[in-house]
Structure formats: structure tokens, C-alpha cells
Amino acid sequence: MFETGTGVGGTWYWNRYPGARFNSESWTYGYSFSQELLDEWNWEEHFAGQPETERYLNYVADKFDLRRDIRLKSRVTAAHYQEETRSWDLTMEDGRRYRTRLLITAAGVLSAATMPRIAGVGTFLGQSCHTHYWPKPVSFQGKRVAVIGTGATGVQTITEVAKTAGHLTVFQRTPQCCAPLHNAKIGKDEMSRIRGNNPEIFARCQETYGCFIHATDPRATHEVTQEEREAFWEKLCGAPGFGIWMGNFRGILVDRAANKLISDFLARKIRQRVKDPAVAEKLIPKNHGFGTRRVPLESGFYEVYNQPDVKPVDISETPIDRITPTGIKTSDCEYEFDLIVYATGFDAITGAFDRIDIRGVGGVSLKDKWRDGPQTFLGILVDGFPNMLMVMGPHAGLGNFPRALEYTADWVTGLIRFAHGRALTRVEATAASAVAWTEHVIESSEGLLFTEVDSWMTGISRNVDGKQVRRIMRYSGGHPAFRKRCDAVTADGYRELTLD
Ligand SMILES: Cc1cc2nc3c(=O)[nH]c(=O)nc-3n(C[C@H](O)[C@H](O)[C@H](O)COP(=O)(O)OP(=O)(O)OC[C@H]3O[C@@H](n4cnc5c(N)ncnc54)[C@H](O)[C@@H]3O)c2cc1C
């Protein structure tokens, strides 16, 4: 295992920004494969913060003696397939080289951080940090702080920074429709109860669309009266986690009228919480409906804007001209700061692949092959790239990650066992199977409102060349359907692959 970082934990090693924490319930996120691990680990909070999750992942690495197989500070810069030996040649950033029969990618969907394309970023003389590359505890005490970006990470950062900053200016391009997180500590007795329910919890996560504990309500929004509807939404808003997104009425992310009703309901909540009506309007999304972008969960985010020392700047109205040595210049004003925080997100889903020079049969580059959108079989294999197996690559279903990736890891392991058992040295998706799966992935998203919105879920990043056109990046058919399809491929003896 090669890892760029100096420690294990992936997302939870890198993202040390203030306020970084789960939006998944901790006890649904931990691994399920080891009863011993489940018995030993006690989650402290329903939605663990970054330090707790990093501790957990280190505990896992130690418990299963994984460190002897991990090379830290090892960034893979190139992976070239060699047909003669049916193997992959890897090159590291420091020039080291390795040869391997199988290349398994687990490089993350949100691991290639992006800086905004704003002139003068390098000229600022104060301190600046990207949330993904958070250096070490940073003090905001009394400082003039800018945060650029208001996605899920920005929302968490802003809420925390506002507690101590002298003055906070938030540069917002697209407001998000956030929902309350309702985090709480987990006491000893509660942890015992959770542990006792583990089998039911994991079984339920396997049944739901996104592997979360929250299952879609079978009723449609219009099947109930307005009173029932509002009461249900109040209940969801008062409950922890993604229930309001994943446990809402069916059709809320398909039916435009239903989506408008829930969006209006949540807009009313924002207006109730933000005292200045003009500020409240700035914080209400106008160009997308609730749930059509990744919903940030918040803990007091809207109240931050009631503080006299917090100012939102709508950069769709007054764009940032440039970063200056002393701060930020917009089209109508020049601001001075001690610290600039870039909560500007990621080159999502394909970014980590694009940052490696991956070449398959005949030297074809994966980046070129995916120029008009990813093409995969099951989100795991790519035709023309034999012996490369992706865990949570493009076309995987997004959701509660470990629940989904444990399945994929098992499927990949099953394929490797199958290949070893038959002394196969070459495993590849056929072009026909990749085309069929890619078409199915596209079909599965038809009618879903998120496809009409610019976001990392539709492959848009203003900060990345070639990511200005909407594409279907993930499978929208839900995890139960995904598993059924993968199981069918196994049961059929992998006949949709070319095995040699
Ligand atoms: C702030 C934040 C909060 C999140 N919250 C949730 C949540 O609540 N629930 C949820 O389900 N998901 C959440 N996610 C998604 C999260 O990424 C996944 O839950 C999970 O961490 C994915 O694990 P992974 O191992 O696939 O990828 P990652 O955790 O991203 O790990 C990938 C690793 O690959 C390494 N890497 C990449 N390229 C190379 C290379 N070329 N050479 C060597 N190493 C490389 C990276 O350094 C990284 O450590 C969140 C993501 C972020 C950024």
C-alpha cells in the first residue's frame, strides 16, 4: 500500500480543519468485518470529529498489523501496464519503482484538493491554508479571517472559526441548503446498546439507497396533507443526521414540485434563524433545490451570521478580482486579512486518478480515455486497463462510504481469489461490458434533479481544466441494485470479463 501522507487515515488524516467531523453516524461508518473490533471500539460521539476518526483508523491499522505493508510518504506518480509481463510498473514521486501484477486503486473520491483560480493567490503575505492541507492547530483568536467556500467543509469551518476570530468574512459563491446535524456524546450505556444492535444497524444500511441508516419514506410528498407533511419535516429536522435528505418522502429528488416544497420549508427555517432578512436571502439557494447538491449538516451555522463580527460577501454579485499581499480585492471593495482559509474543495471522483499518469494497453492514458466522462464496468474495472481494480472509483454509488466499500473490497477480493485459483494472469473488462455499464449508469440518473445542477457530483469544477461540462460521475441506482448486479457477475463466473 502506497500512501502520500505521513500517516494512515486518508480523508481523516488530511482534513484537520476546525470543525471537521462525520455527517454519517459514527456507529454506521466503522468497519463491520471484525466482531473483535466492534467489541473493542467505543465511539465517543454520534458524529465523530476528525481526531476521533483518525484515532480509530490508526487503531485499525495497528490491530490488524497493517503498517508493515504500508509505505508512507510514497506518492505514486505513474502506473504503466506492461503487456509482455502482464504487470504494472509504478513510479513514485521520489523516483522509486515497483512492479506489480495487480494494481488496486483506493485513492479517494475527495482527496485531490483544488485551489481557486484567482489571481494573486501566491502573493498574500499573511497566513493561508487549504482545509484539506490543514497544517496544525491554527489560532484565530482576535484575527481578521477570510473563508472562501461554503460547501460542506466551509460550513463546518465557518461555524468553528466564528467562535474565536476577531472578524470573519465569508466569501460565498453558491449558498447551500444545510440541515441540522444534532450531534451528541455517546455514553457507556448507549454504546452498549448500539453494540447490541450492530447486526440490525449494518443490515439496515445494506437495504437503503445510500447505505445510510436513513431509509426513504415510502409515501410521496403529495400523498399527505400539508399538516402531515410539515409535521414530518419538523420531525426530520429535529432528528440527527441525514434523515431529512435520505429519509424523506420518496420522489423528493425527482419531482420538481415536491422538491420546491421541501426547499421552501428549509428556506423558512433559514429566515427564522438569521435575524437580518437581507443576509438570510443571501444564504438561501436560488439556483438549486434541496438535496440536489451534497447537503452540509450544520451545528449553529446560520446563527454565526447574527454575530456582528461576521460578514457574508456574495461573490456572484461582487466577484473576487484578486488576492493581494494584504487580503482580498473584490469588484467593489478591498479587504485586509491576517488569515485566508481556502475551503475550495476537490477535483472530485476522477481527480486522484488524473494526478497519476495511468497508461493501459498500448500506452493509452486513462485521463484521455475518460476525457468525456468515466467509462467503467461496475465502477471497478476499465477495458484496456487489465489487472487494475478500483475500490470506490467513478461510477461507484456514493453514500455512507465504508458500508459501500466493504462490499466492493470483498468483490475485488473474490475476483482475485478466482483468478489465483485458476492461475489467471490477466483480468479485464470487455469493451462491451464497460459500454453497457456506463450506459446503465447514465440511465440510472435520468430524471434525477441533481443532474440539472452544477456540482462535483455532476463532474463540474471551476478550478479544474476540462471539468466545465456536466457528466454522470456516479451510479444512481442505489446500493442494493449495485450489489445485485455485482453478485450476478460473480454467479455467472465473471463471463463479462476477459480472463486469461
Ligand atoms: C471533509 C470530509 C468529510 C467527509 N465525511 C464523510 C462522512 O461523514 N461519511 C462518509 O461516508 N464519507 C465522508 N467523506 C468521504 C470520505 O472521503 C470517505 O468516507 C472515505 O474517507 C473514503 O475513503 P477512501 O479510502 O476511499 O479515500 P480517502 O480517505 O480519500 O483516502 C485516499 C488516500 O489515497 C491517498 N492517495 C491519493 N492519491 C495518491 C497517490 N497518487 N499516491 C499515493 N497515495 C495517494 C491519499 O493521500 C489518501 O490518503 C468525507 C470526505 C471529506 C473530505
The ligand as a MOL file (V3000), in Angstrom:
LIG
                    3D

  0  0  0     0  0            999 V3000
M  V30 BEGIN CTAB
M  V30 COUNTS 53 58 0 0 0
M  V30 BEGIN ATOM
M  V30 1 C -14.1920 16.5800 4.9580 0
M  V30 2 C -14.8130 15.2950 4.5290 0
M  V30 3 C -15.8230 14.7290 5.2730 0
M  V30 4 C -16.4010 13.5270 4.8700 0
M  V30 5 N -17.4050 12.9890 5.6300 0
M  V30 6 C -17.9310 11.8030 5.2740 0
M  V30 7 C -18.9700 11.1920 6.0430 0
M  V30 8 O -19.4400 11.7290 7.0410 0
M  V30 9 N -19.4600 9.9970 5.6290 0
M  V30 10 C -18.9820 9.3650 4.5160 0
M  V30 11 O -19.4450 8.2750 4.2090 0
M  V30 12 N -18.0000 9.9180 3.7850 0
M  V30 13 C -17.4740 11.1060 4.1300 0
M  V30 14 N -16.4790 11.6590 3.3650 0
M  V30 15 C -15.9920 10.9360 2.1930 0
M  V30 16 C -14.6630 10.2140 2.5560 0
M  V30 17 O -13.7250 10.5580 1.6140 0
M  V30 18 C -14.8990 8.7270 2.6740 0
M  V30 19 O -15.7710 8.4920 3.7590 0
M  V30 20 C -13.6580 7.8740 2.9180 0
M  V30 21 O -12.6520 8.5440 3.6060 0
M  V30 22 C -13.1190 7.3640 1.6300 0
M  V30 23 O -12.0670 6.5100 1.9140 0
M  V30 24 P -11.0260 6.1160 0.8020 0
M  V30 25 O -10.0380 5.2260 1.4660 0
M  V30 26 O -11.7500 5.6150 -0.3960 0
M  V30 27 O -10.3710 7.5030 0.3580 0
M  V30 28 P -9.5590 8.5790 1.1870 0
M  V30 29 O -9.9360 8.5610 2.6210 0
M  V30 30 O -9.6950 9.8360 0.4410 0
M  V30 31 O -8.0630 8.0600 1.0840 0
M  V30 32 C -7.3730 8.0730 -0.1310 0
M  V30 33 C -5.8960 8.1210 0.1750 0
M  V30 34 O -5.1950 7.9200 -1.0310 0
M  V30 35 C -4.0360 8.7200 -0.9930 0
M  V30 36 N -3.6010 8.9550 -2.3620 0
M  V30 37 C -4.2840 9.5680 -3.3560 0
M  V30 38 N -3.5440 9.6200 -4.4760 0
M  V30 39 C -2.3770 9.0040 -4.1860 0
M  V30 40 C -1.1950 8.7340 -4.9380 0
M  V30 41 N -1.0690 9.1150 -6.2160 0
M  V30 42 N -0.1760 8.0810 -4.3420 0
M  V30 43 C -0.2930 7.6830 -3.0450 0
M  V30 44 N -1.3650 7.9260 -2.2740 0
M  V30 45 C -2.4030 8.5780 -2.8490 0
M  V30 46 C -4.4680 9.9850 -0.3120 0
M  V30 47 O -3.3680 10.6630 0.2690 0
M  V30 48 C -5.4500 9.4610 0.7230 0
M  V30 49 O -4.8350 9.2990 1.9630 0
M  V30 50 C -15.9300 12.8840 3.7100 0
M  V30 51 C -14.9240 13.4740 2.9490 0
M  V30 52 C -14.3760 14.6640 3.3410 0
M  V30 53 C -13.2810 15.2780 2.5040 0
M  V30 END ATOM
M  V30 BEGIN BOND
M  V30 1 1 1 2
M  V30 2 1 2 3
M  V30 3 2 2 52
M  V30 4 2 3 4
M  V30 5 1 4 5
M  V30 6 1 4 50
M  V30 7 2 5 6
M  V30 8 1 6 7
M  V30 9 1 6 13
M  V30 10 2 7 8
M  V30 11 1 7 9
M  V30 12 1 9 10
M  V30 13 2 10 11
M  V30 14 1 10 12
M  V30 15 2 12 13
M  V30 16 1 13 14
M  V30 17 1 14 15
M  V30 18 1 14 50
M  V30 19 1 15 16
M  V30 20 1 16 17
M  V30 21 1 16 18
M  V30 22 1 18 19
M  V30 23 1 18 20
M  V30 24 1 20 21
M  V30 25 1 20 22
M  V30 26 1 22 23
M  V30 27 1 23 24
M  V30 28 2 24 25
M  V30 29 1 24 26
M  V30 30 1 24 27
M  V30 31 1 27 28
M  V30 32 2 28 29
M  V30 33 1 28 30
M  V30 34 1 28 31
M  V30 35 1 31 32
M  V30 36 1 32 33
M  V30 37 1 33 34
M  V30 38 1 33 48
M  V30 39 1 34 35
M  V30 40 1 35 36
M  V30 41 1 35 46
M  V30 42 1 36 37
M  V30 43 1 36 45
M  V30 44 2 37 38
M  V30 45 1 38 39
M  V30 46 1 39 40
M  V30 47 2 39 45
M  V30 48 1 40 41
M  V30 49 2 40 42
M  V30 50 1 42 43
M  V30 51 2 43 44
M  V30 52 1 44 45
M  V30 53 1 46 47
M  V30 54 1 46 48
M  V30 55 1 48 49
M  V30 56 2 50 51
M  V30 57 1 51 52
M  V30 58 1 52 53
M  V30 END BOND
M  V30 END CTAB
M  END
